Amino acid sequence: MAETFENKQIDKRVVQRYLRKGIVDEKEYAAHLKALPDREEDALPVDAALDDDFLDDDVE
């Protein structure tokens, strides 16, 4: 497996392009994702309230 991936190589917004170009190997990338730790216990709930006026502004 490659040493380590640089963050810019595995950024989910560009990784598909790097996979197509061969910059990132698909098997190594899959192994990297599988090796990531489960961080579910660190997640925090998010409460959100939408203002009705905000929604009405977008509706024509």
mmCIF file as Biopython writes it, N, C-alpha, C and O atoms, coordinates in Angstrom:
data_model
#
loop_
_atom_site.group_PDB
_atom_site.id
_atom_site.type_symbol
_atom_site.label_atom_id
_atom_site.label_alt_id
_atom_site.label_comp_id
_atom_site.label_asym_id
_atom_site.label_entity_id
_atom_site.label_seq_id
_atom_site.pdbx_PDB_ins_code
_atom_site.Cartn_x
_atom_site.Cartn_y
_atom_site.Cartn_z
_atom_site.occupancy
_atom_site.B_iso_or_equiv
_atom_site.auth_seq_id
_atom_site.auth_asym_id
_atom_site.pdbx_PDB_model_num
ATOM 1   N N  . MET A ? 1  ? 0.848   -1.184 0.000   1.0 0.0 1  A 1 
ATOM 2   C CA . MET A ? 1  ? 0.000   0.000  0.000   1.0 0.0 1  A 1 
ATOM 3   C C  . MET A ? 1  ? 0.882   1.232  0.000   1.0 0.0 1  A 1 
ATOM 4   O O  . MET A ? 1  ? 2.009   1.202  0.496   1.0 0.0 1  A 1 
ATOM 5   N N  . ALA A ? 2  ? 0.366   2.314  -0.558  1.0 0.0 2  A 1 
ATOM 6   C CA . ALA A ? 2  ? 1.111   3.575  -0.573  1.0 0.0 2  A 1 
ATOM 7   C C  . ALA A ? 2  ? 1.378   4.023  0.852   1.0 0.0 2  A 1 
ATOM 8   O O  . ALA A ? 2  ? 0.668   3.646  1.784   1.0 0.0 2  A 1 
ATOM 9   N N  . GLU A ? 3  ? 2.429   4.844  1.004   1.0 0.0 3  A 1 
ATOM 10  C CA . GLU A ? 3  ? 2.788   5.314  2.342   1.0 0.0 3  A 1 
ATOM 11  C C  . GLU A ? 3  ? 1.548   5.861  3.053   1.0 0.0 3  A 1 
ATOM 12  O O  . GLU A ? 3  ? 0.977   5.196  3.918   1.0 0.0 3  A 1 
ATOM 13  N N  . THR A ? 4  ? 1.150   7.034  2.697   1.0 0.0 4  A 1 
ATOM 14  C CA . THR A ? 4  ? -0.085  7.631  3.195   1.0 0.0 4  A 1 
ATOM 15  C C  . THR A ? 4  ? -0.613  8.540  2.101   1.0 0.0 4  A 1 
ATOM 16  O O  . THR A ? 4  ? 0.139   8.990  1.236   1.0 0.0 4  A 1 
ATOM 17  N N  . PHE A ? 5  ? -1.889  8.802  2.144   1.0 0.0 5  A 1 
ATOM 18  C CA . PHE A ? 5  ? -2.493  9.708  1.183   1.0 0.0 5  A 1 
ATOM 19  C C  . PHE A ? 5  ? -2.401  11.132 1.707   1.0 0.0 5  A 1 
ATOM 20  O O  . PHE A ? 5  ? -2.531  11.369 2.908   1.0 0.0 5  A 1 
ATOM 21  N N  . GLU A ? 6  ? -2.179  12.068 0.814   1.0 0.0 6  A 1 
ATOM 22  C CA . GLU A ? 6  ? -2.279  13.473 1.186   1.0 0.0 6  A 1 
ATOM 23  C C  . GLU A ? 6  ? -3.766  13.813 1.206   1.0 0.0 6  A 1 
ATOM 24  O O  . GLU A ? 6  ? -4.541  13.251 0.432   1.0 0.0 6  A 1 
ATOM 25  N N  . ASN A ? 7  ? -4.167  14.725 2.082   1.0 0.0 7  A 1 
ATOM 26  C CA . ASN A ? 7  ? -5.576  15.091 2.176   1.0 0.0 7  A 1 
ATOM 27  C C  . ASN A ? 7  ? -6.153  15.519 0.836   1.0 0.0 7  A 1 
ATOM 28  O O  . ASN A ? 7  ? -7.304  15.208 0.530   1.0 0.0 7  A 1 
ATOM 29  N N  . LYS A ? 8  ? -5.365  16.232 0.033   1.0 0.0 8  A 1 
ATOM 30  C CA . LYS A ? 8  ? -5.892  16.695 -1.254  1.0 0.0 8  A 1 
ATOM 31  C C  . LYS A ? 8  ? -6.137  15.532 -2.205  1.0 0.0 8  A 1 
ATOM 32  O O  . LYS A ? 8  ? -6.940  15.664 -3.129  1.0 0.0 8  A 1 
ATOM 33  N N  . GLN A ? 9  ? -5.470  14.395 -2.009  1.0 0.0 9  A 1 
ATOM 34  C CA . GLN A ? 9  ? -5.678  13.244 -2.872  1.0 0.0 9  A 1 
ATOM 35  C C  . GLN A ? 9  ? -6.951  12.487 -2.539  1.0 0.0 9  A 1 
ATOM 36  O O  . GLN A ? 9  ? -7.527  11.845 -3.418  1.0 0.0 9  A 1 
ATOM 37  N N  . ILE A ? 10 ? -7.400  12.543 -1.309  1.0 0.0 10 A 1 
ATOM 38  C CA . ILE A ? 10 ? -8.567  11.754 -0.920  1.0 0.0 10 A 1 
ATOM 39  C C  . ILE A ? 10 ? -9.760  12.610 -0.545  1.0 0.0 10 A 1 
ATOM 40  O O  . ILE A ? 10 ? -10.736 12.115 0.018   1.0 0.0 10 A 1 
ATOM 41  N N  . ASP A ? 11 ? -9.682  13.887 -0.855  1.0 0.0 11 A 1 
ATOM 42  C CA . ASP A ? 11 ? -10.826 14.765 -0.625  1.0 0.0 11 A 1 
ATOM 43  C C  . ASP A ? 11 ? -12.003 14.226 -1.427  1.0 0.0 11 A 1 
ATOM 44  O O  . ASP A ? 11 ? -11.880 14.016 -2.634  1.0 0.0 11 A 1 
ATOM 45  N N  . LYS A ? 12 ? -13.133 13.999 -0.781  1.0 0.0 12 A 1 
ATOM 46  C CA . LYS A ? 12 ? -14.253 13.353 -1.457  1.0 0.0 12 A 1 
ATOM 47  C C  . LYS A ? 12 ? -14.774 14.153 -2.645  1.0 0.0 12 A 1 
ATOM 48  O O  . LYS A ? 12 ? -15.491 13.612 -3.487  1.0 0.0 12 A 1 
ATOM 49  N N  . ARG A ? 13 ? -14.424 15.423 -2.721  1.0 0.0 13 A 1 
ATOM 50  C CA . ARG A ? 13 ? -14.878 16.232 -3.849  1.0 0.0 13 A 1 
ATOM 51  C C  . ARG A ? 13 ? -14.044 16.005 -5.100  1.0 0.0 13 A 1 
ATOM 52  O O  . ARG A ? 13 ? -14.492 16.336 -6.198  1.0 0.0 13 A 1 
ATOM 53  N N  . VAL A ? 14 ? -12.841 15.448 -4.965  1.0 0.0 14 A 1 
ATOM 54  C CA . VAL A ? 14 ? -11.971 15.274 -6.130  1.0 0.0 14 A 1 
ATOM 55  C C  . VAL A ? 14 ? -11.436 13.852 -6.290  1.0 0.0 14 A 1 
ATOM 56  O O  . VAL A ? 14 ? -10.762 13.565 -7.279  1.0 0.0 14 A 1 
ATOM 57  N N  . VAL A ? 15 ? -11.717 12.965 -5.355  1.0 0.0 15 A 1 
ATOM 58  C CA . VAL A ? 15 ? -11.108 11.631 -5.399  1.0 0.0 15 A 1 
ATOM 59  C C  . VAL A ? 15 ? -11.503 10.858 -6.647  1.0 0.0 15 A 1 
ATOM 60  O O  . VAL A ? 15 ? -10.683 10.106 -7.174  1.0 0.0 15 A 1 
ATOM 61  N N  . GLN A ? 16 ? -12.720 11.012 -7.140  1.0 0.0 16 A 1 
ATOM 62  C CA . GLN A ? 16 ? -13.129 10.289 -8.352  1.0 0.0 16 A 1 
ATOM 63  C C  . GLN A ? 16 ? -12.264 10.692 -9.545  1.0 0.0 16 A 1 
ATOM 64  O O  . GLN A ? 16 ? -11.908 9.841  -10.360 1.0 0.0 16 A 1 
ATOM 65  N N  . ARG A ? 17 ? -11.928 11.956 -9.658  1.0 0.0 17 A 1 
ATOM 66  C CA . ARG A ? 17 ? -11.057 12.423 -10.732 1.0 0.0 17 A 1 
ATOM 67  C C  . ARG A ? 17 ? -9.666  11.812 -10.587 1.0 0.0 17 A 1 
ATOM 68  O O  . ARG A ? 17 ? -9.073  11.380 -11.576 1.0 0.0 17 A 1 
ATOM 69  N N  . TYR A ? 18 ? -9.145  11.774 -9.369  1.0 0.0 18 A 1 
ATOM 70  C CA . TYR A ? 18 ? -7.826  11.189 -9.134  1.0 0.0 18 A 1 
ATOM 71  C C  . TYR A ? 18 ? -7.826  9.687  -9.394  1.0 0.0 18 A 1 
ATOM 72  O O  . TYR A ? 18 ? -6.828  9.143  -9.868  1.0 0.0 18 A 1 
ATOM 73  N N  . LEU A ? 19 ? -8.926  9.013  -9.093  1.0 0.0 19 A 1 
ATOM 74  C CA . LEU A ? 19 ? -9.028  7.588  -9.394  1.0 0.0 19 A 1 
ATOM 75  C C  . LEU A ? 19 ? -8.993  7.370  -10.910 1.0 0.0 19 A 1 
ATOM 76  O O  . LEU A ? 19 ? -8.293  6.478  -11.389 1.0 0.0 19 A 1 
ATOM 77  N N  . ARG A ? 20 ? -9.741  8.176  -11.666 1.0 0.0 20 A 1 
ATOM 78  C CA . ARG A ? 20 ? -9.755  8.058  -13.130 1.0 0.0 20 A 1 
ATOM 79  C C  . ARG A ? 20 ? -8.381  8.321  -13.734 1.0 0.0 20 A 1 
ATOM 80  O O  . ARG A ? 20 ? -7.978  7.646  -14.682 1.0 0.0 20 A 1 
ATOM 81  N N  . LYS A ? 21 ? -7.663  9.299  -13.191 1.0 0.0 21 A 1 
ATOM 82  C CA . LYS A ? 21 ? -6.352  9.655  -13.721 1.0 0.0 21 A 1 
ATOM 83  C C  . LYS A ? 21 ? -5.243  8.724  -13.238 1.0 0.0 21 A 1 
ATOM 84  O O  . LYS A ? 21 ? -4.119  8.792  -13.736 1.0 0.0 21 A 1 
ATOM 85  N N  . GLY A ? 22 ? -5.544  7.861  -12.279 1.0 0.0 22 A 1 
ATOM 86  C CA . GLY A ? 22 ? -4.547  6.933  -11.771 1.0 0.0 22 A 1 
ATOM 87  C C  . GLY A ? 22 ? -3.645  7.529  -10.705 1.0 0.0 22 A 1 
ATOM 88  O O  . GLY A ? 22 ? -2.654  6.909  -10.320 1.0 0.0 22 A 1 
ATOM 89  N N  . ILE A ? 23 ? -3.969  8.714  -10.226 1.0 0.0 23 A 1 
ATOM 90  C CA . ILE A ? 23 ? -3.188  9.347  -9.161  1.0 0.0 23 A 1 
ATOM 91  C C  . ILE A ? 23 ? -3.389  8.587  -7.852  1.0 0.0 23 A 1 
ATOM 92  O O  . ILE A ? 23 ? -2.464  8.445  -7.052  1.0 0.0 23 A 1 
ATOM 93  N N  . VAL A ? 24 ? -4.611  8.104  -7.649  1.0 0.0 24 A 1 
ATOM 94  C CA . VAL A ? 24 ? -4.958  7.307  -6.472  1.0 0.0 24 A 1 
ATOM 95  C C  . VAL A ? 24 ? -5.395  5.942  -6.960  1.0 0.0 24 A 1 
ATOM 96  O O  . VAL A ? 24 ? -6.225  5.846  -7.864  1.0 0.0 24 A 1 
ATOM 97  N N  . ASP A ? 25 ? -4.847  4.875  -6.375  1.0 0.0 25 A 1 
ATOM 98  C CA . ASP A ? 25 ? -5.211  3.513  -6.729  1.0 0.0 25 A 1 
ATOM 99  C C  . ASP A ? 25 ? -6.518  3.136  -6.028  1.0 0.0 25 A 1 
ATOM 100 O O  . ASP A ? 25 ? -6.671  3.364  -4.828  1.0 0.0 25 A 1 
ATOM 101 N N  . GLU A ? 26 ? -7.457  2.561  -6.778  1.0 0.0 26 A 1 
ATOM 102 C CA . GLU A ? 26 ? -8.774  2.253  -6.234  1.0 0.0 26 A 1 
ATOM 103 C C  . GLU A ? 26 ? -8.704  1.270  -5.060  1.0 0.0 26 A 1 
ATOM 104 O O  . GLU A ? 26 ? -9.406  1.449  -4.066  1.0 0.0 26 A 1 
ATOM 105 N N  . LYS A ? 27 ? -7.878  0.252  -5.166  1.0 0.0 27 A 1 
ATOM 106 C CA . LYS A ? 27 ? -7.771  -0.742 -4.087  1.0 0.0 27 A 1 
ATOM 107 C C  . LYS A ? 27 ? -7.142  -0.125 -2.843  1.0 0.0 27 A 1 
ATOM 108 O O  . LYS A ? 27 ? -7.576  -0.405 -1.726  1.0 0.0 27 A 1 
ATOM 109 N N  . GLU A ? 28 ? -6.132  0.705  -3.024  1.0 0.0 28 A 1 
ATOM 110 C CA . GLU A ? 28 ? -5.491  1.357  -1.882  1.0 0.0 28 A 1 
ATOM 111 C C  . GLU A ? 28 ? -6.456  2.344  -1.220  1.0 0.0 28 A 1 
ATOM 112 O O  . GLU A ? 28 ? -6.487  2.463  0.005   1.0 0.0 28 A 1 
ATOM 113 N N  . TYR A ? 29 ? -7.234  3.043  -2.031  1.0 0.0 29 A 1 
ATOM 114 C CA . TYR A ? 29 ? -8.215  3.992  -1.496  1.0 0.0 29 A 1 
ATOM 115 C C  . TYR A ? 29 ? -9.280  3.246  -0.691  1.0 0.0 29 A 1 
ATOM 116 O O  . TYR A ? 29 ? -9.652  3.682  0.399   1.0 0.0 29 A 1 
ATOM 117 N N  . ALA A ? 30 ? -9.771  2.122  -1.223  1.0 0.0 30 A 1 
ATOM 118 C CA . ALA A ? 30 ? -10.773 1.321  -0.509  1.0 0.0 30 A 1 
ATOM 119 C C  . ALA A ? 30 ? -10.204 0.805  0.813   1.0 0.0 30 A 1 
ATOM 120 O O  . ALA A ? 30 ? -10.899 0.809  1.829   1.0 0.0 30 A 1 
ATOM 121 N N  . ALA A ? 31 ? -8.948  0.362  0.805   1.0 0.0 31 A 1 
ATOM 122 C CA . ALA A ? 31 ? -8.313  -0.109 2.035   1.0 0.0 31 A 1 
ATOM 123 C C  . ALA A ? 31 ? -8.165  1.036  3.038   1.0 0.0 31 A 1 
ATOM 124 O O  . ALA A ? 31 ? -8.347  0.848  4.241   1.0 0.0 31 A 1 
ATOM 125 N N  . HIS A ? 32 ? -7.835  2.215  2.531   1.0 0.0 32 A 1 
ATOM 126 C CA . HIS A ? 32 ? -7.707  3.394  3.396   1.0 0.0 32 A 1 
ATOM 127 C C  . HIS A ? 32 ? -9.041  3.708  4.076   1.0 0.0 32 A 1 
ATOM 128 O O  . HIS A ? 32 ? -9.084  3.952  5.282   1.0 0.0 32 A 1 
ATOM 129 N N  . LEU A ? 33 ? -10.132 3.701  3.296   1.0 0.0 33 A 1 
ATOM 130 C CA . LEU A ? 33 ? -11.451 3.982  3.866   1.0 0.0 33 A 1 
ATOM 131 C C  . LEU A ? 33 ? -11.836 2.944  4.910   1.0 0.0 33 A 1 
ATOM 132 O O  . LEU A ? 33 ? -12.400 3.281  5.951   1.0 0.0 33 A 1 
ATOM 133 N N  . LYS A ? 34 ? -11.532 1.688  4.630   1.0 0.0 34 A 1 
ATOM 134 C CA . LYS A ? 34 ? -11.875 0.612  5.566   1.0 0.0 34 A 1 
ATOM 135 C C  . LYS A ? 34 ? -11.085 0.734  6.871   1.0 0.0 34 A 1 
ATOM 136 O O  . LYS A ? 34 ? -11.571 0.344  7.933   1.0 0.0 34 A 1 
ATOM 137 N N  . ALA A ? 35 ? -9.879  1.270  6.791   1.0 0.0 35 A 1 
ATOM 138 C CA . ALA A ? 35 ? -9.025  1.389  7.972   1.0 0.0 35 A 1 
ATOM 139 C C  . ALA A ? 35 ? -9.346  2.607  8.837   1.0 0.0 35 A 1 
ATOM 140 O O  . ALA A ? 35 ? -8.832  2.727  9.949   1.0 0.0 35 A 1 
ATOM 141 N N  . LEU A ? 36 ? -10.191 3.512  8.338   1.0 0.0 36 A 1 
ATOM 142 C CA . LEU A ? 36 ? -10.527 4.706  9.121   1.0 0.0 36 A 1 
ATOM 143 C C  . LEU A ? 36 ? -11.283 4.309  10.385  1.0 0.0 36 A 1 
ATOM 144 O O  . LEU A ? 36 ? -12.110 3.398  10.347  1.0 0.0 36 A 1 
ATOM 145 N N  . PRO A ? 37 ? -11.011 4.973  11.494  1.0 0.0 37 A 1 
ATOM 146 C CA . PRO A ? 37 ? -11.714 4.641  12.741  1.0 0.0 37 A 1 
ATOM 147 C C  . PRO A ? 37 ? -13.169 5.106  12.707  1.0 0.0 37 A 1 
ATOM 148 O O  . PRO A ? 37 ? -13.510 6.073  12.026  1.0 0.0 37 A 1 
ATOM 149 N N  . ASP A ? 38 ? -14.011 4.406  13.447  1.0 0.0 38 A 1 
ATOM 150 C CA . ASP A ? 38 ? -15.418 4.796  13.569  1.0 0.0 38 A 1 
ATOM 151 C C  . ASP A ? 38 ? -15.496 5.927  14.590  1.0 0.0 38 A 1 
ATOM 152 O O  . ASP A ? 38 ? -15.167 5.729  15.760  1.0 0.0 38 A 1 
ATOM 153 N N  . ARG A ? 39 ? -15.919 7.081  14.167  1.0 0.0 39 A 1 
ATOM 154 C CA . ARG A ? 39 ? -15.970 8.251  15.055  1.0 0.0 39 A 1 
ATOM 155 C C  . ARG A ? 39 ? -17.396 8.600  15.462  1.0 0.0 39 A 1 
ATOM 156 O O  . ARG A ? 39 ? -17.658 9.731  15.873  1.0 0.0 39 A 1 
ATOM 157 N N  . GLU A ? 40 ? -18.316 7.654  15.357  1.0 0.0 40 A 1 
ATOM 158 C CA . GLU A ? 40 ? -19.720 7.907  15.663  1.0 0.0 40 A 1 
ATOM 159 C C  . GLU A ? 40 ? -19.910 8.463  17.074  1.0 0.0 40 A 1 
ATOM 160 O O  . GLU A ? 40 ? -20.754 9.333  17.288  1.0 0.0 40 A 1 
ATOM 161 N N  . GLU A ? 41 ? -19.143 7.973  18.022  1.0 0.0 41 A 1 
ATOM 162 C CA . GLU A ? 41 ? -19.313 8.418  19.413  1.0 0.0 41 A 1 
ATOM 163 C C  . GLU A ? 41 ? -18.929 9.889  19.599  1.0 0.0 41 A 1 
ATOM 164 O O  . GLU A ? 41 ? -19.313 10.508 20.591  1.0 0.0 41 A 1 
ATOM 165 N N  . ASP A ? 42 ? -18.177 10.446 18.655  1.0 0.0 42 A 1 
ATOM 166 C CA . ASP A ? 42 ? -17.776 11.850 18.742  1.0 0.0 42 A 1 
ATOM 167 C C  . ASP A ? 42 ? -18.794 12.807 18.113  1.0 0.0 42 A 1 
ATOM 168 O O  . ASP A ? 42 ? -18.664 14.024 18.239  1.0 0.0 42 A 1 
ATOM 169 N N  . ALA A ? 43 ? -19.798 12.258 17.440  1.0 0.0 43 A 1 
ATOM 170 C CA . ALA A ? 43 ? -20.784 13.087 16.741  1.0 0.0 43 A 1 
ATOM 171 C C  . ALA A ? 43 ? -21.692 13.800 17.746  1.0 0.0 43 A 1 
ATOM 172 O O  . ALA A ? 43 ? -21.999 13.267 18.813  1.0 0.0 43 A 1 
ATOM 173 N N  . LEU A ? 44 ? -22.105 14.985 17.391  1.0 0.0 44 A 1 
ATOM 174 C CA . LEU A ? 44 ? -23.022 15.761 18.214  1.0 0.0 44 A 1 
ATOM 175 C C  . LEU A ? 44 ? -24.322 15.963 17.462  1.0 0.0 44 A 1 
ATOM 176 O O  . LEU A ? 44 ? -24.308 16.155 16.246  1.0 0.0 44 A 1 
ATOM 177 N N  . PRO A ? 45 ? -25.447 15.924 18.164  1.0 0.0 45 A 1 
ATOM 178 C CA . PRO A ? 45 ? -26.717 16.181 17.484  1.0 0.0 45 A 1 
ATOM 179 C C  . PRO A ? 45 ? -26.800 17.660 17.069  1.0 0.0 45 A 1 
ATOM 180 O O  . PRO A ? 45 ? -26.233 18.538 17.719  1.0 0.0 45 A 1 
ATOM 181 N N  . VAL A ? 46 ? -27.504 17.898 15.997  1.0 0.0 46 A 1 
ATOM 182 C CA . VAL A ? 46 ? -27.665 19.259 15.499  1.0 0.0 46 A 1 
ATOM 183 C C  . VAL A ? 46 ? -29.148 19.596 15.491  1.0 0.0 46 A 1 
ATOM 184 O O  . VAL A ? 46 ? -29.947 18.907 14.857  1.0 0.0 46 A 1 
ATOM 185 N N  . ASP A ? 47 ? -29.508 20.652 16.195  1.0 0.0 47 A 1 
ATOM 186 C CA . ASP A ? 47 ? -30.886 21.138 16.190  1.0 0.0 47 A 1 
ATOM 187 C C  . ASP A ? 47 ? -30.962 22.308 15.227  1.0 0.0 47 A 1 
ATOM 188 O O  . ASP A ? 47 ? -30.112 23.198 15.247  1.0 0.0 47 A 1 
ATOM 189 N N  . ALA A ? 48 ? -31.982 22.301 14.387  1.0 0.0 48 A 1 
ATOM 190 C CA . ALA A ? 48 ? -32.143 23.391 13.426  1.0 0.0 48 A 1 
ATOM 191 C C  . ALA A ? 48 ? -33.612 23.788 13.370  1.0 0.0 48 A 1 
ATOM 192 O O  . ALA A ? 48 ? -34.506 22.942 13.379  1.0 0.0 48 A 1 
ATOM 193 N N  . ALA A ? 49 ? -33.831 25.065 13.313  1.0 0.0 49 A 1 
ATOM 194 C CA . ALA A ? 49 ? -35.178 25.583 13.171  1.0 0.0 49 A 1 
ATOM 195 C C  . ALA A ? 49 ? -35.190 26.507 11.955  1.0 0.0 49 A 1 
ATOM 196 O O  . ALA A ? 49 ? -34.328 27.372 11.807  1.0 0.0 49 A 1 
ATOM 197 N N  . LEU A ? 50 ? -36.174 26.309 11.096  1.0 0.0 50 A 1 
ATOM 198 C CA . LEU A ? 50 ? -36.287 27.156 9.920   1.0 0.0 50 A 1 
ATOM 199 C C  . LEU A ? 50 ? -37.362 28.201 10.158  1.0 0.0 50 A 1 
ATOM 200 O O  . LEU A ? 50 ? -38.437 27.901 10.678  1.0 0.0 50 A 1 
ATOM 201 N N  . ASP A ? 51 ? -37.066 29.401 9.782   1.0 0.0 51 A 1 
ATOM 202 C CA . ASP A ? 51 ? -38.014 30.486 9.885   1.0 0.0 51 A 1 
ATOM 203 C C  . ASP A ? 51 ? -38.934 30.442 8.668   1.0 0.0 51 A 1 
ATOM 204 O O  . ASP A ? 51 ? -38.449 30.395 7.538   1.0 0.0 51 A 1 
ATOM 205 N N  . ASP A ? 52 ? -40.235 30.457 8.872   1.0 0.0 52 A 1 
ATOM 206 C CA . ASP A ? 52 ? -41.185 30.385 7.763   1.0 0.0 52 A 1 
ATOM 207 C C  . ASP A ? 52 ? -40.989 31.515 6.769   1.0 0.0 52 A 1 
ATOM 208 O O  . ASP A ? 52 ? -41.190 31.312 5.571   1.0 0.0 52 A 1 
ATOM 209 N N  . ASP A ? 53 ? -40.603 32.699 7.226   1.0 0.0 53 A 1 
ATOM 210 C CA . ASP A ? 53 ? -40.390 33.820 6.319   1.0 0.0 53 A 1 
ATOM 211 C C  . ASP A ? 53 ? -39.249 33.526 5.347   1.0 0.0 53 A 1 
ATOM 212 O O  . ASP A ? 53 ? -39.301 33.930 4.185   1.0 0.0 53 A 1 
ATOM 213 N N  . PHE A ? 54 ? -38.247 32.843 5.806   1.0 0.0 54 A 1 
ATOM 214 C CA . PHE A ? 54 ? -37.125 32.487 4.949   1.0 0.0 54 A 1 
ATOM 215 C C  . PHE A ? 54 ? -37.592 31.593 3.820   1.0 0.0 54 A 1 
ATOM 216 O O  . PHE A ? 54 ? -37.182 31.781 2.674   1.0 0.0 54 A 1 
ATOM 217 N N  . LEU A ? 55 ? -38.444 30.621 4.121   1.0 0.0 55 A 1 
ATOM 218 C CA . LEU A ? 55 ? -38.941 29.721 3.095   1.0 0.0 55 A 1 
ATOM 219 C C  . LEU A ? 55 ? -39.843 30.438 2.095   1.0 0.0 55 A 1 
ATOM 220 O O  . LEU A ? 55 ? -39.805 30.141 0.901   1.0 0.0 55 A 1 
ATOM 221 N N  . ASP A ? 56 ? -40.648 31.375 2.575   1.0 0.0 56 A 1 
ATOM 222 C CA . ASP A ? 56 ? -41.568 32.095 1.703   1.0 0.0 56 A 1 
ATOM 223 C C  . ASP A ? 56 ? -40.841 32.984 0.690   1.0 0.0 56 A 1 
ATOM 224 O O  . ASP A ? 56 ? -41.368 33.238 -0.393  1.0 0.0 56 A 1 
ATOM 225 N N  . ASP A ? 57 ? -39.649 33.455 1.026   1.0 0.0 57 A 1 
ATOM 226 C CA . ASP A ? 57 ? -38.902 34.312 0.119   1.0 0.0 57 A 1 
ATOM 227 C C  . ASP A ? 57 ? -38.473 33.571 -1.157  1.0 0.0 57 A 1 
ATOM 228 O O  . ASP A ? 57 ? -38.340 34.187 -2.215  1.0 0.0 57 A 1 
ATOM 229 N N  . ASP A ? 58 ? -38.261 32.266 -1.058  1.0 0.0 58 A 1 
ATOM 230 C CA . ASP A ? 58 ? -37.784 31.495 -2.207  1.0 0.0 58 A 1 
ATOM 231 C C  . ASP A ? 58 ? -38.924 31.000 -3.087  1.0 0.0 58 A 1 
ATOM 232 O O  . ASP A ? 58 ? -38.676 30.561 -4.211  1.0 0.0 58 A 1 
ATOM 233 N N  . VAL A ? 59 ? -40.139 31.055 -2.623  1.0 0.0 59 A 1 
ATOM 234 C CA . VAL A ? 59 ? -41.287 30.526 -3.374  1.0 0.0 59 A 1 
ATOM 235 C C  . VAL A ? 59 ? -41.896 31.649 -4.199  1.0 0.0 59 A 1 
ATOM 236 O O  . VAL A ? 59 ? -42.177 32.734 -3.689  1.0 0.0 59 A 1 
ATOM 237 N N  . GLU A ? 60 ? -42.095 31.369 -5.490  1.0 0.0 60 A 1 
ATOM 238 C CA . GLU A ? 60 ? -42.707 32.393 -6.358  1.0 0.0 60 A 1 
ATOM 239 C C  . GLU A ? 60 ? -44.110 32.025 -6.696  1.0 0.0 60 A 1 
ATOM 240 O O  . GLU A ? 60 ? -44.785 32.762 -7.415  1.0 0.0 60 A 1 
#
